[in-house]
Amino acid sequence: MKNSNTNFANYTPEQRYQFLVEQAKEHKELWVIQDDDGCVMLTTDDEDCIPVWPTEAAAIAWIKDEWQECRPLSIPLADWLERWVPGMEDDELFVAVFPMEDDLGVVVPPYELESQLKPKTKH
């Protein structure tokens, strides 16, 4: 797979979700964008979401117009699972997985993404 030159515009939201899961497992990180006030939030009709991206380049692609003051932030996967997921659950926040310009992507509760990212345990 080509690195950041991959054209995600042709990916469905579900394909982008799967790509993010694969990248996060491989590189042990997720990307958010932040400004001086903290992590950027997006709002759907029903949910407040924290958008996450699989790569720094994908996060940077979001930074324009009203988000110009933002910068990408790498979150180690362990921190995401240990701190972000419980914190988002407590705040009733959702995850917008790999949003693109005109498409928020798949919006899921944090525990759903967590279940995709955690190593499968044998019974």
Backbone torsions as a table, in degrees:
resi	resn	phi	psi	omega
1	MET	NA	134.7	177.1
2	LYS	-66.2	153.6	-179.7
3	ASN	-73.6	-131.2	-169.0
4	SER	-65.7	-3.3	179.3
5	ASN	-82.9	-4.3	179.5
6	THR	-57.0	136.2	-179.2
7	ASN	-90.3	97.8	-177.4
8	PHE	-78.9	-7.8	-179.3
9	ALA	-60.8	-27.1	-179.2
10	ASN	-87.9	-5.7	179.8
11	TYR	-79.6	142.5	170.6
12	THR	-75.7	163.3	175.2
13	PRO	-55.4	-37.4	-179.9
14	GLU	-66.7	-38.7	177.7
15	GLN	-67.1	-37.4	177.5
16	ARG	-67.0	-38.5	176.5
17	TYR	-58.7	-49.0	-178.8
18	GLN	-63.0	-40.9	179.3
19	PHE	-62.1	-43.9	178.9
20	LEU	-60.5	-44.4	179.4
21	VAL	-60.0	-46.6	-179.7
22	GLU	-61.7	-46.2	-179.0
23	GLN	-64.3	-42.6	-178.8
24	ALA	-63.5	-40.1	178.6
25	LYS	-67.4	-39.9	-177.1
26	GLU	-72.7	-45.4	-173.2
27	HIS	-99.4	-6.0	177.1
28	LYS	59.1	37.6	176.3
29	GLU	-156.4	158.6	171.1
30	LEU	-126.2	163.5	179.9
31	TRP	-122.7	136.1	170.9
32	VAL	-123.7	173.7	170.2
33	ILE	-119.7	148.6	-178.0
34	GLN	-140.0	158.8	170.2
35	ASP	-122.8	-164.5	-176.5
36	ASP	-67.1	-18.3	-179.7
37	ASP	-92.0	-6.3	179.8
38	GLY	123.4	-159.7	-175.0
39	CYS	-69.2	137.4	178.9
40	VAL	-70.4	139.0	178.0
41	MET	-117.2	148.8	172.8
42	LEU	-119.9	150.7	-179.5
43	THR	-122.9	128.2	172.2
44	THR	-95.9	-172.2	177.5
45	ASP	-60.7	-33.7	-171.9
46	ASP	-115.8	-24.8	-171.4
47	GLU	-128.5	151.4	165.9
48	ASP	-95.0	131.8	-172.8
49	CYS	-126.7	149.4	166.8
50	ILE	-103.8	118.8	178.8
51	PRO	-77.1	139.5	176.5
52	VAL	-129.5	147.8	-179.9
53	TRP	-126.5	158.0	-177.8
54	PRO	-81.7	-23.0	-175.4
55	THR	-139.9	159.8	176.8
56	GLU	-61.5	-41.6	-178.6
57	ALA	-61.0	-40.2	179.7
58	ALA	-66.3	-39.1	177.8
59	ALA	-66.4	-43.2	-179.6
60	ILE	-61.6	-35.1	-179.2
61	ALA	-61.0	-25.3	-179.8
62	TRP	-78.7	-21.4	-171.2
63	ILE	-81.6	93.3	173.2
64	LYS	-160.6	172.4	-179.7
65	ASP	52.3	-118.5	-175.0
66	GLU	-68.6	-13.1	-178.1
67	TRP	-101.5	11.1	-173.4
68	GLN	-55.9	-29.1	-178.0
69	GLU	-80.5	-2.7	-174.9
70	CYS	-84.8	161.9	175.6
71	ARG	-139.6	152.0	-179.8
72	PRO	-73.7	150.3	178.0
73	LEU	-136.0	124.5	176.6
74	SER	-82.5	132.4	175.8
75	ILE	-115.9	116.8	176.9
76	PRO	-57.3	140.1	-176.4
77	LEU	-55.7	-39.9	179.8
78	ALA	-60.4	-41.9	178.1
79	ASP	-64.5	-41.1	179.1
80	TRP	-57.3	-49.0	-176.2
81	LEU	-70.4	-37.8	-174.7
82	GLU	-82.3	-38.4	-172.3
83	ARG	-114.2	-45.5	-174.1
84	TRP	-68.2	-47.2	-177.1
85	VAL	-59.2	-51.8	178.7
86	PRO	-61.4	-38.8	179.7
87	GLY	-64.5	-41.8	178.6
88	MET	-67.1	-39.2	178.2
89	GLU	-61.3	-45.3	-179.6
90	ASP	-60.4	-37.0	-177.9
91	ASP	-90.1	3.8	-179.0
92	GLU	56.4	41.4	177.2
93	LEU	-97.0	154.2	177.0
94	PHE	-112.1	172.2	177.9
95	VAL	-111.9	127.4	170.1
96	ALA	-95.1	109.2	-172.0
97	VAL	-85.9	113.2	173.7
98	PHE	52.9	59.0	176.8
99	PRO	-67.3	152.8	174.6
100	MET	-127.7	178.0	-167.5
101	GLU	-46.0	-52.7	-176.2
102	ASP	-112.7	22.0	-172.9
103	ASP	-150.0	114.2	-179.3
104	LEU	-67.1	-14.1	-176.7
105	GLY	82.7	-167.8	178.7
106	VAL	-76.5	130.3	177.3
107	VAL	-107.2	120.0	-175.9
108	VAL	-133.5	156.8	171.3
109	PRO	-68.3	151.0	-176.0
110	PRO	-54.3	-38.5	-176.9
111	TYR	-65.6	-26.4	179.6
112	GLU	-69.6	-44.9	176.2
113	LEU	-65.1	-40.5	178.5
114	GLU	-56.1	-42.9	-178.1
115	SER	-65.0	-28.6	177.2
116	GLN	-75.9	-29.7	-173.2
117	LEU	-90.4	-25.0	-178.9
118	LYS	-74.5	144.8	175.7
119	PRO	-62.1	142.6	178.3
120	LYS	-68.4	132.7	177.5
121	THR	-101.2	142.1	179.1
122	LYS	-84.7	143.2	179.6
123	HIS	-82.0	NA	NA
